Amino acid sequence: PGRQRNLGRQGNLGRQGSLDGGGWGKGSNTGATVVRDSSYIEIAMATESAHVVRGCVNHPEVETRLTCSSCGDPICARCMVSTVVGQKCPRCAKQSARARGTPDSLLTFRAFGAGVAVAALGALLLLKVVLFGGILLAAGYGFLVGEAVRQAARKRVHPRLGGIAVLAILIGLGGLALLFGVPPLAPKVLLPLLVGGGVAFARASGVF
């Protein structure tokens, strides 16, 4: 009888342990259940947010699933601009047409070299061939230098490239003027420096 009572007591404890902790030696599953529940809630919230349809950035009343391939803004079929790299919003389409963006080091060196070469060649013509060309010739000189910088930078435009174009004119024209003994304040040097430098900066920086 004593053995039967002990066995009965152990059986009751075993059943209670199974109900409370899931069995002897297994511990409580409460923590694992909470983790699984929280993970399920996060997945459900992410799924619900993924199905939210946003309004077009230019036409808020129009719901769309299209986004600009550059900035990610939602766009609709009315304002979408198709390009070779995907659909874009009108603002990004205009920027990509002018290829704005900070040039990397390689493009900067290429632009500087091309600018100095064109500036030196143009300065040689200004100092040795043309006696005095006036404002139009100085503006054309600056335009060619700015365009050379722009093309060497793969048609990018940036204020840094504008500064490179001005520096190229200072080195190309100023250096040859000093080499040939022409005074820096002479009209045939000063006018291309001022007018040509301004036009070169405007062209390479994307003003026009």
VOLUM-956127 format. One record per residue: z, x, y of N, C-alpha, C, O in turn; residue number from 1. Coordinates in nm, 2 decimals, decimal comma. Layout:
BEGIN
      npz      npx      npy     capz     capx     capy      cpz      cpx      cpy      opz      opx      opy     i
        Z        X        Y        Z        X        Y        Z        X        Y        Z        X        Y   NUM
...
% end
This chain:
BEGIN
      npz      npx      npy     capz     capx     capy      cpz      cpx      cpy      opz      opx      opy     i
     0,00     0,08    -0,12     0,00     0,00     0,00     0,00     0,08     0,13    -0,07     0,05     0,22     1
     0,08     0,20     0,12     0,08     0,28     0,24    -0,05     0,34     0,27    -0,09     0,35     0,38     2
    -0,13     0,38     0,16    -0,26     0,44     0,18    -0,35     0,33     0,24    -0,44     0,37     0,32     3
    -0,35     0,21     0,19    -0,43     0,11     0,24    -0,41     0,08     0,39    -0,50     0,06     0,47     4
    -0,28     0,08     0,43    -0,25     0,06     0,57    -0,31     0,17     0,66    -0,37     0,15     0,76     5
    -0,30     0,30     0,61    -0,36     0,41     0,68    -0,51     0,40     0,69    -0,57     0,43     0,80     6
    -0,57     0,37     0,58    -0,72     0,35     0,58    -0,76     0,24     0,68    -0,86     0,26     0,75     7
    -0,68     0,13     0,68    -0,72     0,02     0,77    -0,70     0,06     0,91    -0,79     0,02     0,99     8
    -0,60     0,14     0,94    -0,58     0,18     1,08    -0,69     0,28     1,12    -0,74     0,27     1,24     9
    -0,73     0,37     1,03    -0,84     0,46     1,07    -0,97     0,38     1,09    -1,05     0,42     1,17    10
    -0,99     0,28     1,00    -1,12     0,20     1,02    -1,12     0,13     1,15    -1,22     0,13     1,22    11
    -1,00     0,08     1,20    -1,00     0,01     1,33    -1,03     0,11     1,44    -1,10     0,08     1,53    12
    -0,96     0,23     1,43    -0,99     0,33     1,53    -1,13     0,37     1,54    -1,19     0,39     1,64    13
    -1,20     0,38     1,42    -1,34     0,42     1,41    -1,43     0,32     1,48    -1,52     0,35     1,55    14
    -1,40     0,19     1,45    -1,48     0,08     1,52    -1,46     0,08     1,67    -1,55     0,06     1,74    15
    -1,33     0,10     1,71    -1,31     0,11     1,85    -1,38     0,22     1,92    -1,43     0,21     2,03    16
    -1,38     0,34     1,85    -1,45     0,46     1,91    -1,59     0,43     1,92    -1,66     0,48     2,01    17
    -1,65     0,36     1,82    -1,79     0,33     1,82    -1,83     0,24     1,94    -1,93     0,26     2,00    18
    -1,74     0,14     1,97    -1,76     0,05     2,08    -1,75     0,12     2,22    -1,82     0,10     2,31    19
    -1,64     0,21     2,23    -1,62     0,27     2,36    -1,71     0,39     2,38    -1,76     0,40     2,49    20
    -1,73     0,48     2,28    -1,80     0,60     2,31    -1,92     0,62     2,23    -1,99     0,72     2,24    21
    -1,96     0,52     2,15    -2,09     0,53     2,08    -2,07     0,61     1,95    -2,17     0,65     1,89    22
    -1,95     0,63     1,90    -1,93     0,70     1,77    -1,85     0,82     1,80    -1,84     0,87     1,91    23
    -1,78     0,86     1,68    -1,70     0,98     1,69    -1,78     1,11     1,72    -1,89     1,12     1,66    24
    -1,73     1,19     1,81    -1,80     1,32     1,84    -1,92     1,31     1,93    -1,98     1,41     1,96    25
    -1,96     1,19     1,97    -2,08     1,18     2,06    -2,04     1,16     2,20    -2,13     1,19     2,29    26
    -1,92     1,13     2,24    -1,88     1,12     2,38    -1,94     0,99     2,44    -2,00     0,91     2,37    27
    -1,93     0,98     2,57    -1,97     0,87     2,65    -2,12     0,88     2,69    -2,15     0,99     2,73    28
    -2,20     0,78     2,68    -2,33     0,78     2,73    -2,35     0,72     2,87    -2,46     0,70     2,92    29
    -2,24     0,70     2,94    -2,24     0,64     3,07    -2,32     0,73     3,17    -2,41     0,67     3,25    30
    -2,30     0,86     3,17    -2,37     0,95     3,27    -2,52     0,95     3,24    -2,60     0,94     3,34    31
    -2,56     0,96     3,11    -2,70     0,96     3,08    -2,77     0,83     3,12    -2,88     0,82     3,17    32
    -2,69     0,71     3,11    -2,75     0,58     3,15    -2,77     0,58     3,30    -2,87     0,52     3,34    33
    -2,67     0,63     3,37    -2,68     0,63     3,52    -2,80     0,71     3,56    -2,88     0,67     3,65    34
    -2,82     0,83     3,50    -2,94     0,92     3,54    -3,07     0,85     3,51    -3,16     0,85     3,59    35
    -3,07     0,78     3,39    -3,20     0,71     3,36    -3,22     0,59     3,45    -3,34     0,57     3,49    36
    -3,12     0,52     3,49    -3,13     0,41     3,58    -3,18     0,46     3,72    -3,27     0,40     3,78    37
    -3,12     0,57     3,77    -3,16     0,62     3,90    -3,31     0,67     3,90    -3,38     0,65     3,99    38
    -3,35     0,74     3,79    -3,48     0,78     3,78    -3,58     0,67     3,78    -3,69     0,67     3,84    39
    -3,54     0,56     3,71    -3,63     0,44     3,70    -3,64     0,38     3,84    -3,75     0,34     3,88    40
    -3,53     0,38     3,92    -3,54     0,32     4,05    -3,63     0,40     4,14    -3,70     0,34     4,22    41
    -3,62     0,53     4,13    -3,70     0,62     4,22    -3,85     0,60     4,18    -3,93     0,59     4,27    42
    -3,88     0,59     4,05    -4,02     0,57     4,01    -4,07     0,43     4,06    -4,18     0,42     4,11    43
    -3,98     0,33     4,05    -4,02     0,20     4,10    -4,05     0,19     4,25    -4,14     0,13     4,29    44
    -3,96     0,26     4,32    -3,98     0,26     4,47    -4,10     0,34     4,51    -4,18     0,30     4,60    45
    -4,13     0,45     4,44    -4,26     0,53     4,47    -4,38     0,44     4,43    -4,48     0,45     4,51    46
    -4,37     0,37     4,32    -4,49     0,29     4,29    -4,51     0,17     4,39    -4,62     0,15     4,42    47
    -4,40     0,11     4,43    -4,42     0,01     4,53    -4,47     0,06     4,66    -4,55    -0,01     4,73    48
    -4,42     0,18     4,71    -4,47     0,23     4,83    -4,62     0,28     4,82    -4,69     0,27     4,92    49
    -4,66     0,31     4,70    -4,80     0,36     4,69    -4,90     0,24     4,70    -5,01     0,26     4,73    50
    -4,85     0,12     4,68    -4,94     0,00     4,69    -4,94    -0,06     4,83    -5,00    -0,16     4,85    51
    -4,86     0,00     4,93    -4,86    -0,05     5,06    -4,99    -0,02     5,13    -5,03     0,10     5,13    52
    -5,06    -0,11     5,18    -5,19    -0,09     5,25    -5,16    -0,08     5,40    -5,10    -0,17     5,46    53
    -5,21     0,03     5,46    -5,18     0,06     5,60    -5,30     0,01     5,68    -5,41    -0,02     5,63    54
    -5,27    -0,01     5,81    -5,37    -0,05     5,90    -5,45     0,07     5,96    -5,40     0,18     5,97    55
    -5,57     0,04     6,00    -5,66     0,14     6,06    -5,59     0,20     6,19    -5,53     0,12     6,27    56
    -5,60     0,33     6,21    -5,54     0,39     6,33    -5,61     0,35     6,46    -5,55     0,34     6,56    57
    -5,74     0,31     6,45    -5,81     0,26     6,57    -5,82     0,11     6,57    -5,83     0,05     6,68    58
    -5,80     0,04     6,46    -5,80    -0,11     6,45    -5,68    -0,15     6,37    -5,70    -0,18     6,25    59
    -5,57    -0,16     6,43    -5,44    -0,18     6,35    -5,45    -0,32     6,27    -5,38    -0,33     6,17    60
    -5,53    -0,41     6,32    -5,54    -0,54     6,25    -5,62    -0,53     6,12    -5,61    -0,63     6,04    61
    -5,69    -0,42     6,09    -5,77    -0,41     5,97    -5,70    -0,33     5,87    -5,67    -0,21     5,90    62
    -5,67    -0,38     5,75    -5,61    -0,31     5,65    -5,71    -0,22     5,57    -5,83    -0,27     5,55    63
    -5,68    -0,10     5,54    -5,77    -0,01     5,48    -5,70     0,09     5,38    -5,58     0,12     5,40    64
    -5,77     0,13     5,29    -5,73     0,24     5,20    -5,80     0,37     5,22    -5,77     0,47     5,15    65
    -5,89     0,37     5,32    -5,96     0,49     5,35    -5,88     0,58     5,44    -5,80     0,53     5,53    66
    -5,89     0,71     5,43    -5,82     0,80     5,51    -5,91     0,91     5,56    -6,01     0,95     5,49    67
    -5,88     0,97     5,67    -5,96     1,08     5,73    -5,94     1,21     5,64    -5,83     1,24     5,60    68
    -6,05     1,27     5,60    -6,03     1,39     5,51    -5,97     1,51     5,59    -5,94     1,61     5,52    69
    -5,96     1,51     5,72    -5,91     1,62     5,79    -5,76     1,59     5,83    -5,67     1,67     5,80    70
    -5,73     1,48     5,90    -5,60     1,46     5,95    -5,52     1,36     5,86    -5,40     1,35     5,87    71
    -5,59     1,28     5,77    -5,52     1,19     5,69    -5,49     1,06     5,75    -5,42     0,97     5,68    72
    -5,53     1,03     5,87    -5,50     0,90     5,93    -5,59     0,79     5,86    -5,70     0,82     5,82    73
    -5,53     0,67     5,85    -5,61     0,56     5,79    -5,72     0,52     5,88    -5,70     0,50     6,00    74
    -5,84     0,50     5,83    -5,96     0,46     5,90    -6,03     0,34     5,83    -6,02     0,33     5,71    75
    -6,10     0,26     5,90    -6,17     0,15     5,84    -6,32     0,18     5,84    -6,36     0,29     5,89    76
    -6,40     0,09     5,79    -6,54     0,12     5,78    -6,61     0,12     5,91    -6,72     0,18     5,93    77
    -6,55     0,05     6,01    -6,61     0,04     6,15    -6,61     0,17     6,22    -6,70     0,21     6,29    78
    -6,50     0,25     6,20    -6,48     0,37     6,28    -6,50     0,50     6,19    -6,49     0,61     6,25    79
    -6,53     0,48     6,07    -6,55     0,59     5,98    -6,68     0,67     6,01    -6,78     0,61     6,04    80
    -6,67     0,80     6,01    -6,78     0,88     6,04    -6,81     0,97     5,91    -6,72     1,04     5,87    81
    -6,92     0,95     5,85    -6,96     1,02     5,72    -7,00     1,16     5,76    -7,10     1,18     5,84    82
    -6,95     1,26     5,69    -6,99     1,40     5,71    -7,01     1,46     5,57    -6,99     1,40     5,47    83
    -7,06     1,59     5,57    -7,09     1,65     5,45    -6,96     1,69     5,37    -6,96     1,71     5,25    84
    -6,84     1,68     5,43    -6,72     1,71     5,37    -6,63     1,59     5,35    -6,51     1,60     5,32    85
    -6,69     1,47     5,36    -6,62     1,34     5,34    -6,61     1,26     5,47    -6,67     1,30     5,57    86
    -6,54     1,15     5,46    -6,53     1,06     5,58    -6,42     1,11     5,67    -6,32     1,17     5,63    87
    -6,45     1,10     5,80    -6,36     1,14     5,90    -6,34     1,04     6,01    -6,43     0,95     6,03    88
    -6,23     1,05     6,08    -6,21     0,96     6,20    -6,30     1,02     6,31    -6,34     1,14     6,31    89
    -6,33     0,94     6,41    -6,42     0,99     6,52    -6,36     1,11     6,59    -6,44     1,20     6,63    90
    -6,23     1,12     6,61    -6,17     1,24     6,68    -6,20     1,37     6,60    -6,24     1,47     6,66    91
    -6,17     1,37     6,47    -6,19     1,48     6,39    -6,34     1,52     6,37    -6,38     1,63     6,36    92
    -6,42     1,41     6,37    -6,57     1,44     6,36    -6,62     1,51     6,48    -6,71     1,60     6,47    93
    -6,57     1,48     6,60    -6,61     1,55     6,72    -6,56     1,69     6,72    -6,63     1,78     6,76    94
    -6,44     1,71     6,67    -6,39     1,85     6,67    -6,46     1,94     6,57    -6,49     2,05     6,60    95
    -6,49     1,88     6,45    -6,57     1,96     6,35    -6,71     1,99     6,40    -6,76     2,09     6,36    96
    -6,76     1,90     6,48    -6,90     1,93     6,54    -6,90     2,05     6,63    -7,00     2,13     6,63    97
    -6,79     2,08     6,70    -6,78     2,19     6,78    -6,70     2,31     6,71    -6,68     2,42     6,77    98
    -6,66     2,29     6,59    -6,60     2,39     6,51    -6,48     2,46     6,58    -6,48     2,58     6,60    99
    -6,39     2,37     6,63    -6,27     2,43     6,70    -6,17     2,49     6,59    -6,17     2,45     6,48   100
    -6,09     2,58     6,64    -5,99     2,64     6,55    -5,97     2,78     6,58    -6,06     2,85     6,63   101
    -5,85     2,83     6,55    -5,82     2,97     6,58    -5,90     3,06     6,49    -5,88     3,05     6,37   102
    -5,98     3,15     6,54    -6,06     3,24     6,45    -5,97     3,34     6,38    -5,87     3,39     6,44   103
    -6,00     3,38     6,26    -5,93     3,48     6,19    -5,96     3,62     6,25    -6,05     3,64     6,33   104
    -5,90     3,72     6,19    -5,92     3,86     6,24    -6,06     3,91     6,22    -6,12     3,98     6,31   105
    -6,12     3,88     6,11    -6,26     3,92     6,08    -6,35     3,86     6,18    -6,44     3,93     6,24   106
    -6,34     3,73     6,21    -6,43     3,67     6,30    -6,41     3,72     6,44    -6,50     3,74     6,52   107
    -6,28     3,75     6,47    -6,25     3,81     6,61    -6,32     3,94     6,63    -6,38     3,97     6,73   108
    -6,31     4,03     6,53    -6,38     4,16     6,54    -6,53     4,15     6,55    -6,59     4,22     6,62   109
    -6,58     4,06     6,47    -6,73     4,04     6,47    -6,77     3,99     6,61    -6,87     4,03     6,67   110
    -6,69     3,89     6,66    -6,73     3,84     6,79    -6,72     3,94     6,90    -6,80     3,95     6,99   111
    -6,61     4,03     6,89    -6,60     4,13     6,99    -6,71     4,23     6,99    -6,76     4,27     7,09   112
    -6,75     4,27     6,87    -6,86     4,37     6,85    -6,99     4,31     6,91    -7,06     4,38     6,98   113
    -7,02     4,19     6,87    -7,14     4,13     6,92    -7,14     4,11     7,07    -7,24     4,13     7,14   114
    -7,03     4,07     7,13    -7,02     4,06     7,27    -7,04     4,19     7,35    -7,11     4,19     7,45   115
    -6,98     4,29     7,30    -6,99     4,42     7,36    -7,13     4,47     7,36    -7,19     4,53     7,45   116
    -7,20     4,45     7,24    -7,34     4,50     7,22    -7,43     4,42     7,32    -7,51     4,49     7,39   117
    -7,42     4,29     7,33    -7,50     4,22     7,42    -7,47     4,25     7,57    -7,56     4,25     7,65   118
    -7,34     4,26     7,60    -7,30     4,29     7,73    -7,35     4,43     7,78    -7,40     4,44     7,89   119
    -7,35     4,53     7,69    -7,40     4,66     7,72    -7,55     4,66     7,74    -7,60     4,72     7,83   120
    -7,62     4,59     7,65    -7,77     4,58     7,67    -7,80     4,51     7,80    -7,89     4,55     7,87   121
    -7,74     4,40     7,83    -7,76     4,33     7,95    -7,73     4,41     8,07    -7,80     4,40     8,17   122
    -7,62     4,48     8,06    -7,58     4,57     8,18    -7,68     4,68     8,20    -7,71     4,72     8,31   123
    -7,74     4,73     8,09    -7,84     4,83     8,11    -7,96     4,78     8,19    -8,02     4,84     8,27   124
    -8,00     4,65     8,15    -8,11     4,59     8,23    -8,07     4,56     8,37    -8,16     4,58     8,46   125
    -7,95     4,52     8,39    -7,91     4,49     8,53    -7,90     4,61     8,62    -7,94     4,60     8,74   126
    -7,85     4,72     8,56    -7,83     4,84     8,64    -7,95     4,92     8,66    -7,97     4,99     8,76   127
    -8,04     4,92     8,56    -8,16     5,01     8,57    -8,29     4,95     8,59    -8,38     5,01     8,64   128
    -8,30     4,82     8,56    -8,43     4,75     8,57    -8,43     4,66     8,69    -8,52     4,67     8,78   129
    -8,34     4,57     8,69    -8,33     4,47     8,80    -8,25     4,53     8,92    -8,14     4,57     8,90   130
    -8,31     4,52     9,04    -8,24     4,57     9,15    -8,13     4,48     9,19    -8,02     4,52     9,22   131
    -8,16     4,35     9,20    -8,05     4,26     9,24    -8,10     4,12     9,20    -8,21     4,07     9,24   132
    -8,02     4,05     9,11    -8,07     3,93     9,05    -8,01     3,80     9,11    -8,06     3,70     9,09   133
    -7,90     3,82     9,18    -7,83     3,70     9,24    -7,74     3,63     9,14    -7,72     3,68     9,03   134
    -7,70     3,51     9,18    -7,60     3,44     9,10    -7,66     3,38     8,97    -7,60     3,39     8,87   135
    -7,79     3,34     8,97    -7,85     3,28     8,85    -7,86     3,39     8,74    -7,84     3,36     8,63   136
    -7,90     3,51     8,78    -7,91     3,61     8,68    -7,77     3,65     8,62    -7,76     3,68     8,50   137
    -7,67     3,65     8,71    -7,54     3,68     8,67    -7,49     3,58     8,57    -7,42     3,60     8,47   138
    -7,52     3,45     8,60    -7,48     3,34     8,52    -7,55     3,34     8,38    -7,49     3,32     8,28   139
    -7,68     3,38     8,39    -7,75     3,39     8,26    -7,70     3,50     8,18    -7,69     3,49     8,05   140
    -7,66     3,61     8,24    -7,60     3,73     8,17    -7,47     3,68     8,10    -7,45     3,72     7,98   141
    -7,38     3,61     8,17    -7,26     3,57     8,11    -7,28     3,47     8,00    -7,21     3,47     7,90   142
    -7,38     3,38     8,02    -7,41     3,28     7,91    -7,46     3,35     7,78    -7,41     3,31     7,67   143
    -7,54     3,46     7,79    -7,59     3,53     7,67    -7,47     3,60     7,60    -7,46     3,60     7,48   144
    -7,38     3,66     7,68    -7,26     3,72     7,62    -7,17     3,62     7,55    -7,13     3,64     7,44   145
    -7,15     3,51     7,62    -7,06     3,41     7,56    -7,13     3,35     7,43    -7,06     3,32     7,34   146
    -7,26     3,33     7,44    -7,33     3,27     7,32    -7,33     3,37     7,20    -7,31     3,33     7,09   147
    -7,34     3,50     7,23    -7,33     3,60     7,13    -7,20     3,60     7,06    -7,19     3,61     6,94   148
    -7,09     3,59     7,14    -6,95     3,58     7,08    -6,94     3,46     7,00    -6,88     3,46     6,89   149
    -6,99     3,35     7,05    -6,98     3,22     6,98    -7,05     3,22     6,84    -7,00     3,17     6,74   150
    -7,17     3,27     6,84    -7,25     3,28     6,72    -7,19     3,38     6,62    -7,19     3,35     6,50   151
    -7,14     3,49     6,67    -7,08     3,58     6,58    -6,95     3,53     6,51    -6,91     3,57     6,40   152
    -6,88     3,44     6,58    -6,77     3,37     6,53    -6,80     3,25     6,45    -6,72     3,16     6,43   153
    -6,92     3,24     6,40    -6,97     3,12     6,32    -6,96     2,99     6,40    -6,92     2,89     6,35   154
    -7,00     3,00     6,52    -7,01     2,88     6,61    -6,88     2,82     6,64    -6,87     2,71     6,69   155
    -6,77     2,90     6,63    -6,64     2,85     6,67    -6,62     2,87     6,82    -6,69     2,95     6,88   156
    -6,54     2,78     6,87    -6,51     2,79     7,02    -6,35     2,79     7,03    -6,29     2,71     6,96   157
    -6,30     2,88     7,11    -6,16     2,89     7,13    -6,13     2,98     7,25    -6,21     3,06     7,28   158
    -6,02     2,95     7,32    -5,98     3,03     7,44    -5,97     3,18     7,41    -6,00     3,26     7,49   159
    -5,93     3,21     7,29    -5,93     3,35     7,25    -6,07     3,42     7,25    -6,08     3,53     7,29   160
    -6,16     3,34     7,20    -6,30     3,39     7,20    -6,35     3,40     7,35    -6,43     3,49     7,38   161
    -6,31     3,31     7,43    -6,34     3,32     7,58    -6,29     3,45     7,64    -6,36     3,52     7,71   162
    -6,17     3,49     7,60    -6,11     3,61     7,65    -6,19     3,73     7,60    -6,20     3,83     7,66   163
    -6,23     3,72     7,47    -6,31     3,83     7,41    -6,44     3,85     7,48    -6,49     3,96     7,50   164
    -6,50     3,74     7,52    -6,63     3,75     7,60    -6,61     3,82     7,73    -6,69     3,90     7,77   165
    -6,50     3,78     7,80    -6,48     3,85     7,93    -6,45     3,99     7,91    -6,50     4,08     7,99   166
    -6,37     4,03     7,81    -6,34     4,17     7,78    -6,47     4,25     7,74    -6,48     4,36     7,78   167
    -6,56     4,18     7,67    -6,69     4,25     7,64    -6,77     4,28     7,76    -6,83     4,38     7,77   168
    -6,77     4,19     7,86    -6,84     4,21     7,98    -6,78     4,33     8,06    -6,85     4,41     8,12   169
    -6,64     4,33     8,07    -6,58     4,44     8,14    -6,61     4,57     8,08    -6,63     4,67     8,15   170
    -6,61     4,58     7,94    -6,64     4,71     7,88    -6,78     4,74     7,89    -6,82     4,85     7,92   171
    -6,87     4,64     7,86    -7,01     4,67     7,86    -7,07     4,70     7,99    -7,13     4,81     8,01   172
    -7,04     4,62     8,09    -7,10     4,64     8,22    -7,02     4,74     8,30    -7,08     4,83     8,36   173
    -6,88     4,73     8,30    -6,80     4,83     8,37    -6,82     4,97     8,32    -6,82     5,06     8,39   174
    -6,83     4,98     8,18    -6,84     5,11     8,13    -6,97     5,18     8,16    -6,98     5,30     8,20   175
    -7,08     5,10     8,16    -7,21     5,16     8,19    -7,22     5,19     8,34    -7,28     5,29     8,38   176
    -7,15     5,11     8,42    -7,15     5,13     8,57    -7,08     5,27     8,60    -7,13     5,34     8,68   177
    -6,97     5,29     8,53    -6,91     5,42     8,55    -6,99     5,53     8,49    -6,99     5,64     8,55   178
    -7,06     5,51     8,38    -7,14     5,61     8,32    -7,26     5,65     8,41    -7,29     5,77     8,42   179
    -7,32     5,55     8,48    -7,43     5,58     8,56    -7,39     5,61     8,71    -7,48     5,64     8,79   180
    -7,26     5,61     8,73    -7,22     5,64     8,87    -7,24     5,53     8,97    -7,24     5,56     9,09   181
    -7,24     5,41     8,93    -7,26     5,30     9,02    -7,12     5,25     9,06    -7,04     5,23     8,97   182
    -7,09     5,23     9,18    -6,96     5,19     9,23    -6,93     5,05     9,17    -7,01     4,96     9,17   183
    -6,80     5,03     9,12    -6,77     4,90     9,06    -6,77     4,79     9,16    -6,79     4,67     9,12   184
    -6,76     4,82     9,29    -6,76     4,71     9,39    -6,90     4,68     9,45    -6,92     4,61     9,54   185
    -7,00     4,75     9,39    -7,14     4,72     9,43    -7,18     4,58     9,39    -7,13     4,53     9,29   186
    -7,26     4,51     9,47    -7,29     4,37     9,44    -7,36     4,36     9,30    -7,34     4,26     9,24   187
    -7,44     4,45     9,26    -7,51     4,44     9,13    -7,41     4,46     9,01    -7,45     4,43     8,90   188
    -7,29     4,50     9,04    -7,19     4,51     8,94    -7,08     4,40     8,95    -7,04     4,34     8,86   189
    -7,04     4,38     9,08    -6,93     4,29     9,10    -6,97     4,14     9,07    -6,89     4,07     9,02   190
    -7,09     4,11     9,11    -7,14     3,97     9,09    -7,15     3,93     8,94    -7,10     3,83     8,90   191
    -7,21     4,02     8,86    -7,21     3,99     8,72    -7,08     3,99     8,65    -7,05     3,91     8,56   192
    -6,99     4,07     8,71    -6,85     4,07     8,65    -6,78     3,94     8,68    -6,72     3,88     8,59   193
    -6,79     3,89     8,80    -6,72     3,77     8,84    -6,79     3,64     8,78    -6,73     3,56     8,71   194
    -6,91     3,63     8,82    -6,99     3,51     8,77    -7,01     3,51     8,62    -6,99     3,41     8,55   195
    -7,06     3,62     8,58    -7,09     3,63     8,43    -6,97     3,62     8,35    -6,97     3,56     8,24   196
    -6,86     3,68     8,39    -6,73     3,67     8,32    -6,68     3,52     8,31    -6,64     3,48     8,20   197
    -6,70     3,45     8,42    -6,66     3,31     8,41    -6,74     3,23     8,32    -6,69     3,14     8,25   198
    -6,87     3,25     8,33    -6,96     3,17     8,24    -6,95     3,21     8,10    -6,95     3,12     8,01   199
    -6,92     3,34     8,07    -6,90     3,38     7,93    -6,78     3,32     7,87    -6,77     3,28     7,76   200
    -6,67     3,31     7,95    -6,55     3,25     7,91    -6,57     3,10     7,88    -6,52     3,05     7,78   201
    -6,63     3,04     7,97    -6,66     2,89     7,95    -6,74     2,86     7,83    -6,71     2,77     7,75   202
    -6,84     2,95     7,80    -6,93     2,92     7,69    -6,85     2,96     7,56    -6,87     2,88     7,46   203
    -6,78     3,06     7,55    -6,72     3,10     7,42    -6,59     3,02     7,40    -6,55     3,00     7,28   204
    -6,53     2,96     7,50    -6,41     2,88     7,48    -6,44     2,73     7,45    -6,35     2,66     7,42   205
    -6,57     2,69     7,47    -6,61     2,56     7,44    -6,61     2,46     7,56    -6,61     2,34     7,54   206
    -6,60     2,51     7,68    -6,60     2,42     7,80    -6,74     2,35     7,80    -6,74     2,23     7,84   207
    -6,84     2,42     7,77    -6,98     2,36     7,77    -7,06     2,42     7,66    -7,17     2,38     7,63   208
% end
